[in-house]
Amino acid sequence: MNKNLPQYIHLDQSYFFDIDEVYRGAEVIVQRLINYDLYQQLHSEECKKLSQKELCDSYDKAIETEHVVLEKGGYIIDNSFFHGEFLIGDTGLLDGSCQLKSKSNDSLFDLSFVKGIAVEGSITEQGVINSKFSLNGTILTVDVYEGGLLNHKQVIDFTLDHDENSIFYTYYDNQEVESIEDNISQVHKVYYRNGKIQKIKDLANERTQFFDNNGILTEEFYSENGYRCSLTYQEGILTDKTCIGEEDEYFYFYKDGRLDFYEVLDKATDVTSVYKSNGELIQQDRVYQLGITS
């Protein structure tokens, strides 16, 4: 209990606030169940005597709430879910430190509020930190730990739409980044344990790149102008490229990273044309003449 305050006021069990709002960057409001006696009754043996309709009608009434404006000071909350203490500031909102202990699993929530909004905090289970969070403006960062090591992290920008407002990080046990799913830029990345990039998937541009364990590009796939293209690299240098469309297919061959020649297959005529890098035609054959049969 905070010894800087002369007295904490003990609230009855009808008072509560929604801890989930902490992770939405929203203002956390102290509330009270208006019909707390009925709420208790529905969680007792007496409710077994009620009909289904009576249960539904009673439940709707039992969960009716009202917002509560408390005077500046310290308060103790003790309901079915949490026991702990919090502070109310000059504005009538949660302000300063707040410690809550879960009655379901003894998790300890250690939070810090500024004008009703939780700006940082941690959750401890059995003396070990399970997660931490911080709010900087509209950016919420949540770190989750396993065995004392960072396991994953989520960064949320509350100014963006729900489906595209977050970046999700996972970590190896050596604390190197394993993957980054960036739903803001629509780019997902996977890394090797040594920290080198393994895969980049650009969802917005339909492009995927693969790298060896030294971070050197080996393959690339993308869609462009109706063609599905695949590229192959050796030691990071482009060796060949294939682009397949509905009417034709292109096969490009490179030497020392520069285009050497390319072939074009016309699917309507089964004719393959071979060109120099400058576009000069050097050979033209039908597929069956090349010994290719379907």
PEJO-V566240 format. One record per pair of residues at least 6 apart in sequence whose ideal C-beta (glycine too) atoms are under 6 Angstrom apart, sorted by the first residue. I is the first residue (numbers start at 0). J is the second residue. Records with the same first field share a line. If there is no record, write none. Layout:
I=J / J
//
This chain:
0=84
1=73
4=73
7=73 / 75 / 84
8=74
9=75
10=74 / 76
12=78
13=31 / 32 / 35
14=31 / 76
15=30 / 78
16=27 / 29
20=27
21=117
24=134 / 139 / 157
26=115 / 116
27=93 / 115
28=66
29=67
30=64 / 66
31=65 / 67
32=38 / 64
33=63 / 65
34=60 / 61
37=61
38=61
41=57 / 61
68=91
69=87
71=87 / 89
72=87
73=86
74=85
75=84
76=83
81=99
82=100
83=98 / 99 / 100
84=98
85=93 / 97
86=94 / 95
88=94
90=114
92=114 / 115
93=112 / 115
94=112
96=111
97=110
98=109
99=108
100=107
106=122 / 124
107=123
108=122
109=120 / 121
110=117 / 120
111=118 / 119
118=134
119=133
120=132
121=128 / 131
122=129 / 130
128=144
130=143
131=142
132=141
133=140
137=157 / 158
138=156
139=155
140=154
141=153
142=149 / 152
143=150 / 151
149=170
151=169
152=168
153=165 / 167
154=166
155=164 / 165
156=164
163=182 / 183
165=182
166=181
167=180
168=179
169=177 / 178
170=177
171=177 / 192
175=192 / 194
176=190
177=190
178=189
179=188
180=187
185=202 / 203
186=201
187=200
188=199
189=197 / 198
190=196 / 197
191=197 / 212
195=212 / 214
196=210 / 214
197=210
198=209
199=208
200=207
205=221 / 222
206=221
207=220
208=219
209=217 / 218
210=216
211=217
215=235
216=232 / 235
217=232
219=230
220=229
221=228
225=244
226=242 / 244
227=243
228=242
229=241
230=240
231=238 / 239
236=256
237=253 / 256
238=253
239=252
240=251
241=250
242=249
246=266
247=265 / 266
248=264
249=263
250=262
251=261
252=259 / 260
253=259
258=276
260=275
261=274
262=271 / 273
263=272
264=271
269=285 / 286
270=285
271=284
272=283
273=281 / 282
274=280
275=281
//
